[in-house]
Amino acid sequence: MTSDAVPEFAAASASLAGVAPVAVPPPLEAWQRAPYLEWSMQHIADFLPVHPIARGSRVTPMPAAPADLGPVAVEHPWESRSASFDEVMAMSHTDGWVVTRHGAVIGERYFNTMAPTTPHLLMSVSKSLTTTTAGILIGDGILDPDGAVTAYVPALAGSGYDGATVRHLLDMRSGVRFSEDYLDPDAEVRLLEQAIGWAPRRSVEVPGTLIELLASLRIEHDHGGRFEYKSCETDALAFVIEGATGAHAADVMSRRLWQEMGAEFGAYVGIDSVGAAMFDGGVCAALRDLARFGSLYLRDGAALDGRQVLPQAWITDTYQGGVDSRIAFANAPEPTLMPGGMYRNGFWFPYEGSEVMLALGIHGQMIYINRAAGVVAAKLSSWPSPQDGEKLLWTLRAFDAVSRALV
């Protein structure tokens, strides 16, 4: 979808959410900060170009089985105090949350202007959708996890991705140099936003497209070593998906994942000036569909109506991890706040075991999957700061607490 097509799609998405498009969008340099952030997270298509991720005609059912989760006590992650589930949600800038068990909606709430139909920016939860789409292709033999990145994306030949494999992208273990310091305006993660048009270009030396930005990256250490969280890995993976299929990655995600799982609402993803999508953090979707997505990982890859969407081998591999996944995670250069955990196939495992897995995004986006309890929960937020360890871990504990209460 090109930029000149955005107003029509923006109006449609705003109509879905029951909110009229604004006449004046927030300044490009300020939309990710207060006082604009809460509005921006729910209206990306009103001021930035996007590509649709269409839903199909089939919607998987999510029956209601309400329970009062509000009073459930949640221990603070490191202090000797607790708060109720409702209090944790209220103090963490929540736009909406949903808790499901075995596919039934146990509880669901929306705040401020957000509604069940609202497409909300997922930030890096987008990564888990993208890796899962790659997993479907791997299961079909269309994509080789041990294949070279540059074999699928020749434009990256001569870059830091020479010698990297698809597996390195899935687990964020390439040796490419890329800073994820959100507070540093010169970090590569912020240059990436400039390259795709999500922030004003501060220098003519900043590449003008996403693929050019990726091609400019250089190697820092050997591929396949420590885990190092880098958004560029998932953007490279999206180009790998396109190289393997010959189709736009958003259309592949629509056909192979979004429609197959029975999404209730269409989604969309931000794009650069030539239409390439920012899959490291640019997907916008409605809350219930995140629960449908998470449920695939509880049901051996099957949708809520039984249709097989993900390969069983992909599910098994994701939960088991690689032989050195936890070692690589422990050697991460930045604190993960998850001792004993791992990162596999675009998901975080916060504990030593593999019963709980997460999809996470800055500013407070989360999908929580608890195999033992049969619980999938999701929370969409507008934290003022990109990262907040207290809010992250207290939210995790809140979903742990309601999972225990439901068993």
N, C-alpha and C positions, 0 to 999 in steps of 0.2 A: 504494500500500500504506500503510495507516495504522499508527500506532504500536502499536496493540494486536495487529497481525498480525506484529510483528517477532519475538517469541520463536520462533514456528513456523519462520519463514524462517531465523532465526539458527541454530536447531538443525540445520536441513537443511544450511546452508552449513558448519557445523562438522563435521557428519558427512562431507561431501564431503572435507574436509581431513584427516579422521582424528583430529580433536582435539575433545574435549568442550568445550562452552561453559563459561566460568568462572562461578562462583556470584556473585562480586563483581566488577563491572567497574571499570576504573580511574577515578579522579576525573575529572569532566568538564573541569576546569581543567588537568589534567596529562597527559592521554592522549597528547599529542603531544611529550612530553619523556621522557627517561630517568627511571626504569627501565622505563617502560611502552611506549615507542614501538615497539620491535620486535614485541611481542605485538599492540599495537593495529592496526598496519598490516595484520595478517593476520586480524583479527577484528572489523572494523567492525560487521558485522551482529549481533554479540553484545551490543552496548551502545548502538547508535544506529539510528534507523529508516531503512529502505532500501526501494527499489523494484526488483524484479527486471528484468534484461535477459536474457530467456530465449533459450536456444540452440534450434536446430531439430533435426530427426532426422538430418540429413546432416552428417557430419564430414569435412572435407577431409584427405587423408592427408599425413603428414609422415614419409617414410622416414628411416631412420638411415644416416648416412655418416660414421662417427666418425673424427676426427683428433685428435692430441695437440696441443692449443692451449696447454697450460700453460706450456711453456718459451719461448714466443714473447717476444722482447725488446720492451719498450715504453719509449720515451724519455720522461723527465719533461718536462712542458710548458714549463718555463723554466729548469731546472737541468741541469747536465752530469752526469747520472746516469740510470740506467735500472733497470727492475725487470721481472720476468717477468709474463706475463699473469696467472698464478695469484696472484702477489704483489699486483698491482694490485687484483684482485677481493677478496683477503683483507683488504687495508688500507682498503677503502672500504665497510665495513659491508654487504656484499652478502647479500641473502636468497636470491637466485637469479639465474642468468644462462643465456641460451641463444644459440647462434650457428647460423644456418642459411645454406645457399647453394643457390640455385635450389630452395628448398622442402625440402631435406633437412637433417636435424638433424646438424650437425657436432660440437657439444658442448653439454652441458647439465649444470648442477650446482645443488644446493639446499643450504642451510645452516640450521643450528639446527632449528627446527620446521617450516620451509616444505617443501612437497611439490609435485609437479607439479599436483595438484588444488587447491592453496590459492588462494583469491581474495585478492589483495594490493591495498591501496590504491594507485592510480596517481597520485594527486595531479594535477598539470597535464597529464600524458599524456592525461587525460580530455578536455582541450580538443581534441586532435587527432582523437579519436573523434567529438566533437560537430561539429567543422567538416566532417569527412568525411561525416557524415550529412546535413549541410546541402548538401554538394556533390552528393549523390545526388538530392536534391530539386530543386536548381538544374538538373541535367541533365534531369530529367523535366518541367521547366517549372512545377513547383509553387511554387518559391521564386525570386524575382527578386533577384539580388545588388545591383542598383541601387535596389531598393525601399526605402521609408522604414521604419525600425524601428518607428515608432509606428503605421504602417498595419497591421502584423501584431500589435502589442502596444499597444492603445489605453491600457492602464493606465500606460504610460510617457509619455503626452502631458503636456506641462508640465514634464518633467524635463530633465536635461542631454542626453537622447537625442533631443530635438526636432531635426530636421534631419539626424540621422545615418542612414546607410544600412547595409544588411546587409553590404556590402563593408567598411565601416569596422569592423564587429565581427569579420569573418573575419581582418582584418589588424592588428587592435588599433591603429586609427588614428582613433578617435573623439576628441573634445575633452573628454570627461567627466573631471572631477576625481576621482581614485581613487588612493590611496597603496597600494603593494604592499610596504611596509616590514614584513616579518614580525616584526621585533624591537620594533616600536612597538605597544603594546597598544591604542592609540587610532587606528591606521591603519585605513582603510576595509576592507582585506582581513581584519582581525581583527574589525571590526564585522560584516562579512558572516557570519563564523562564529558570532557571537552571535545574529544574526538567524535562522539556520537551526537553532540549538540544538546546535552543535558546541562551544560554549564558554558558560559562564555569562553571562547578561546582566548587564553592569556598570552599566547605567543604564536607567531606564524610557524614556529618549528613543531608545534603540536600537530600530529597527523590529522587529516580531515575525515577519515573514515575508520571504522572499527578494525577492518582487516589490515589497514596500514599501521594502526597502532600495534596490533599483535605482531606484525612483521618487523617492527622496530625493536622488539624486545630481544635482549641478549641473555646468554646463559651465565649463571653464577656458580653452579656446582653440578655434579653429575646427576643425571636423571635417575629416579627410582630410589632416592635416599629418604630423608626425613619428610614428614608431613609439613607442609607450609601453606597456610590458607591464602589463595590467590584467585581473585575473581577472573583473571584472564583465562584460567584453565577451562572454565565452562563456556566462555565465548569461543575459544578455540574448538571445544567439543561441538558446539552448534555448527561451526563451519565443517567439521568432520561429518556430521549428520547430513549436511547438504551435499558434501562430496560423495558420500555413500549412496545417496538416494536420488540426486539430481533435482531435488525439490527444496523449497524454502523450509527451514527447520520449523517454523510456526505451523505450516501446513502439515508437516509430518507429525508434529505433536497433536494437532487437531484430529487427524485421521486415525493415528495409531494409539493415542492415549486418551485424549479428552472425550472424543465421541465414544470410544470403546468402553470407557468406564461409566458412561451414562451421565455426563455432566448436565446439571440443570440450567446453567447459564453459560453464555459465551465468555471467553476471556480475550485478552489482547496483550501484546508485548511492544515495548518501545523500540524504535528503529532509528538508524542513522540516515544520513542524507542520500544514501544509495539503496536504502531498504533493508540493510542487514540488521538483524535483531540483537538486542542486548539481553541475552539469556542468563547472564550472571546475576541480574537483579531487576529486570524490566518487565516481568509478567505481572498482570493485574487480573485478579479473579475474585469471585464471591466466596464467602466463608464456607458454606455447606459443601461446595465442590472440593475444598481442601480436605474435608472429612471423607468424602468419597474417594479421593486420591489415597489418603492414608490407609483406608480400609483395604486397599489392594494388598498391602503388606501384612495384613492380619489374616487374609483369606487365600494364602498361597497364590496370589496374583489374580484372583477372581474378583469381578465386580460384585456389587451387592445383589444382583439378580442372577449370579452364577456364571456369567460369561467370562471366559478366560481372557485376560488382558496381558498379564506379565508372565514370562516364562518361569516355571518353578525353579529352574537352575539359577536364575537371576536373584530370586528371593533368597534361596539358600546361600548363595555367595555373599549377598549383602549382609545377612545376619552373621555368617561365619567370619567374614573378613579374610584377608590374606594371611600367610604364615607370619609375616612381620608387621601387620597393620598396627598393632598396639605399640610395638617398639618404635615404629616410625612416628606415631602420634606422640609418644612420650618424649621424643627428641625434637618436637616442634620448637622453633626459635622464640615463639611468643606463648604466654600462658594460655592454656585452653580452659582452665577452671573445671576440667573433667579428668581427674586422676584415674588411671586405669582404663580410660575409654579408648575409642578409636574413631576414625573417619573412613567410611567405605562407600563407594558408589554414590557419593553426593549426600550421605546422611551422617549425622553425628550419633555416636553411642556414648552417652555421658557416664556410664558406670562400667565396672569390670565385666559384668555379664552382657548379654545381648537381648535382654527382654524389653528394654526401652530404647527407642531410637527417635531422633529428632531431625526435622528440617528447620533451619534457622535463617533469619534475615535481620539485618540491622534495623534499628528503631522499633524492635519488639515484635517481629513476625515469628510465628512458631507453628509447626505441626508436631504433635506429640503422639507417639504410637507405643502402646503398652501391650505386648503379646500375651503376657500372663493374665492380664485383667480383661482382655478383649476391648480395650478402650482406645479410641482415637479422639483427640481433641485438637482444636486449633484456636489461635489467638492472633488477631491483627491489631496493631497498635500504632501510636504516633509518639514514641519516646522523643523528648527534645534533643537528646544526644544520640549519636549512632550506636554507641555501645554502653551498656550499664550492667555490670556483673550482678549487682543486687537484684535488679528487676528480672534479669534472665533466670537466675537460680531460684528466686522466690516463685516465679511462674512455673518452673519445672517442678518444684516441690508442691505447688498447688495442684497440678495435674496428677502428681504421684499420690497426693492425699485423697483426691476424689476417686482415683482408681482403686485405692484400698477400701474406701467407703462403699464402693459399688460391688465389690466381690462378695 
